[in-house]
Amino acid sequence: MHLVLEGEFDDVATHHWLRSRGFGSTPLSAHYIGSAARSGLVMGFASASEQQIEAGVRALSNGLKAAAL
């Protein structure tokens, strides 16, 4: 199972930020060729526990808020 989160943010930088905190993701823009790329993250959660999912959501929320400042 996975989640696709689209938005107006630097998905590559967010991917690296999450990875440095132990969370996996793939930049959505990496799946596009040409100028039609969209920004977002692809995040899998099938093997994650409820606590890991909650921690990941908190980390992602904090990271997106910090990036907006």
N, C-alpha and C positions, 0 to 999 in steps of 0.2 A: 504494500500500500504506500502511496505517496501523496504529497501535497504540493501543488504548484501555487506559489505566491507571486503574483505579478504586481509591479508597482514602479514608480518613478524613483529609483535609487540605483546606486552603483552595485549591481549584483555580484560582480567579480570581487570588489573590495569587501562586501558583506560576507561572501563565501569564505574569503581568507580570514576575516575577523572571527566568524563562527568556528572555523577549523582550528584556529589558535586556542579556542576555548573547549575543544573536544567534541564539537558537533559537526556532522557531515551535511553537505549540501552540494548542489551543482548549479552554477549560474545558468539561468534560462537562456541568456544571450549566446551561450556556447552551442546551443542547438540550432542556431540560425546561420544562414549564409547570406551575405549582402546587407543592404541597408534596412531591410524589413525586420531586423532583430527586435525582440521585446526584452524588457528587463524584468528579472524576477529570480526566484529560487525554486529548485526542485528538491524536495526534502522527503526522504523515506522514513517511515516510522513503524513498519510492521514488526520489527524485532525489538522495539523499544518498550520499556516499562512505562507505566503511567507517570511515575516520578521523573523519568528521563524526558518524557514528552513535555511535562510541565516546566522542567528546567530549561529545555530547549526553547520553548515559547517565551519564557522570561528573558533569556539571553538575547533572542532575536528582537524582542520588543525594546529592550534596553539599547541594543546596538543601533536599531533604526532611529530611536529617539535621539541618541548621541550624535548620529550622523546628520540629523536635521538641524542641529544647533549651529 
